[in-house]
């Protein structure tokens, strides 16, 4: 059941990141899902540096996932732009 929750949070975080960062992204739902999951990992790692105790799903964790997905999207765009330029 946790995996389904991770996938849902991943899609939400990836979609919000794509809405927050202006520009075109040639990725579909699967790309958005992967972006959100990568963002969740980044956000979770940063969150664990500052948090204590047991970590469960929190609104702050969702915000961290979105911010991590924005960071991952910016890095992805920079890598794709360099490769095609």
N, C-alpha and C positions, 0 to 999 in steps of 0.2 A: 504494500500500500504506500510506503514511503517513496518508492520509485515514481509512482504516478504523481504524487505531490511535487517531487523534484521536477518532473517534466512540465507540469502546469506552471510552476514558478519560473522555470526556464523560458517557457514561451512568453509569459507575461513580462519578465525582465528584458528579454531580447526585443520584444515588440516596443516596449517603452523606450529602450535605448535607441532603437531605430527612429522613433518619433522625436526624441530629444536632440539627436545629432542630425543637422541638416545635410542634404545631399542624397544622391541615388545609391542604392545598394542592390546589386543584382543577385539577391539570395531569396529563396523561398521560405516556406514554413520550417523545413528541416534546418536551413542555415540560421534562421532566427532562433530555433530551439537550441542549437549548438552554441550560438552566441550567448544566449541567456544562461546556459549551463556553465560555460566558461566564466561568465560574469559572476555567477553564484559561487564558483570556486574561488575566484579572486576576492570577492566580497567576504566570503567565509574565512579565508586566510587572514585578511586584514582585521576582520572582526575578532578573531581568536587572539590576535596580538593584544587587544585592548580589553577583552572581556574575561571574566572569571567564572568558574563553575561550569555547570551543565548548560549546553547551548541547545535550545529548541527553536522552533519557528517563531519569529517575532517580526513586527513591522519594521524594526531597525534592520533585521536581516534581509528583508525584501528590498529596502532602500540600498543596502550594501550590495545586493545582487544587481540592482539596476545600475549603480555607479560602476561596479566592476564590468558590467556589460558595455557601458559607454566607453570605458577605458579599452576594453578588448576591441570594440568597433573602431575606435580611433587608430589603434595599432594595426588592425587589419587593413584599414583604408590606406594607411601610410605604406604598408608593405606591398599592397596591390598597385598603388600609384607608382612606386619606384620600379616595380617589375615591368609595368606596361610603358613607362616613360622612357 
